[in-house]
Amino acid sequence: MYFVEDGTKRCGFYECRECGWRFLDEMIRPAVVCPNCGEAVDMEIGPDEEMPEEAETAELVEVIEGAEEVEKMDALLSLAITGGDDSWI
C-alpha cells in the first residue's frame, strides 16, 4: 500500500491545515507533523538564528478501522498521487 503497511487494521486519516495534504498514518493522535510540508524545515541555520520547530499541522479527521477499509482508503488517497489503476472504483 502507499501510505501504510499491508495488513494494517487501524490508522488515522489526517488533513494538513497548511497545505491541504490528506494522508493515512498508523499513529493515531489528534495532530501530527505533515509529511508534505512539516518536514520541509530548513535545518541550515546561522549562529544568530533559532532552530526551527516542526509544527503538528495535520489534524485527525477520522479513525479508519478494519483491514479492508484501510486498504480501500489507502488506494483511494494514493490514486490522486500515483494515477494508478482506478478500475476497482
C-alpha positions in Angstrom: 0.0 0.0 0.0 1.1 3.6 -0.4 0.7 5.3 3.0 0.6 2.4 5.5 1.9 -1.2 5.5 -0.1 -4.1 4.1 -2.3 -5.7 6.7 -2.8 -2.5 8.8 -6.1 -2.8 10.6 -6.4 0.6 12.2 -5.0 4.0 11.2 -5.7 7.7 11.3 -6.9 9.8 8.3 -5.3 13.3 8.5 -5.6 16.6 6.7 -3.0 19.3 6.9 -4.4 22.8 7.6 -1.4 24.4 6.0 -1.1 22.7 2.6 -4.3 20.6 2.5 -2.5 17.3 2.1 -4.5 14.2 3.1 -2.8 11.1 4.2 -3.0 8.0 6.4 -0.7 7.3 9.3 -0.5 4.3 11.6 0.0 6.7 14.6 -3.4 7.9 15.9 -3.1 11.3 17.6 -5.2 14.5 17.5 -2.4 16.2 15.4 0.8 15.0 13.7 3.6 16.6 11.6 2.5 16.8 8.0 4.9 14.6 5.8 4.4 17.1 2.9 5.1 20.5 4.4 6.1 19.8 8.0 9.4 18.1 7.3 10.5 20.8 4.8 12.1 22.8 7.6 15.5 24.2 6.6 17.9 23.0 9.3 20.8 25.0 7.9 20.8 27.9 10.3 23.3 30.6 11.1 24.8 31.3 14.6 22.2 34.0 15.4 19.1 32.1 14.2 16.8 30.0 16.2 16.3 26.3 15.5 13.0 25.9 13.6 10.3 23.7 15.2 8.3 21.1 13.4 4.6 22.1 13.8 1.9 19.5 14.1 -0.3 21.0 11.4 -2.1 17.8 10.3 -5.3 17.2 12.2 -7.1 13.8 12.7 -10.2 13.7 10.6 -11.3 10.1 11.2 -10.0 6.8 12.5 -10.2 4.1 9.8 -10.8 0.6 11.2 -10.7 -2.8 9.5 -8.1 -4.1 7.1 -10.4 -3.9 4.1 -11.4 -0.3 4.9 -7.8 0.8 5.5 -6.8 -0.8 2.1 -9.7 1.0 0.3 -8.9 4.4 1.8 -5.2 3.9 1.1 -5.9 3.1 -2.6 -8.3 6.0 -2.9 -5.9 8.5 -1.5 -2.9 7.2 -3.5 -4.9 7.2 -6.7 -4.7 11.0 -7.0 -0.9 10.9 -6.4 0.2 7.9 -8.5 -2.5 8.0 -11.2 -2.8 4.2 -10.7 -5.4 1.7 -11.6 -8.9 3.0 -10.9 -10.9 0.0 -12.2 -11.8 -1.1 -8.7 -13.9 2.1 -8.1 
